[in-house]
Amino acid sequence: MYAIMIILFIYSVLILAKLFFNNSIWEKVLIINLFSAKFVLVLLLYSIITGLSYLIDIAFVYALLGFVSIVLITRFIRKRGKI
């Protein structure tokens, strides 16, 4: 389990590094969404390993906030700043 967490963490760091080398705004939004999903996975794995059930609730809230923020960001970009 710890090996999977470490691999996901390294993958998340590589995703963030890719964020700085892309020019397209849509690729940046996609990378942010991917990082959010990987962070939720790491948080869920950590909660399973440690047995802390409240971390599942935190991961759920973070996933919902990530989804809503991506929807709002894409809407903002498509309408060119007019929400």
Stockholm file with secondary structure:
# STOCKHOLM 1.0

chainA/1-83         MYAIMIILFIYSVLILAKLFFNNSIWEKVLIINLFSAKFVLVLLLYSIITGLSYLIDIAFVYALLGFVSIVLITRFIRKRGKI
#=GR chainA/1-83 SS CHHHHHHHHHHHHHHHHHHTTCCCHHHHHHHHHHHHHHHHHHHHHHHHHHTCTHHHHHHHHHHHHHHHHHHHHHHHHHTTTCC
#=GC SS_cons        CHHHHHHHHHHHHHHHHHHTTCCCHHHHHHHHHHHHHHHHHHHHHHHHHHTCTHHHHHHHHHHHHHHHHHHHHHHHHHTTTCC
//
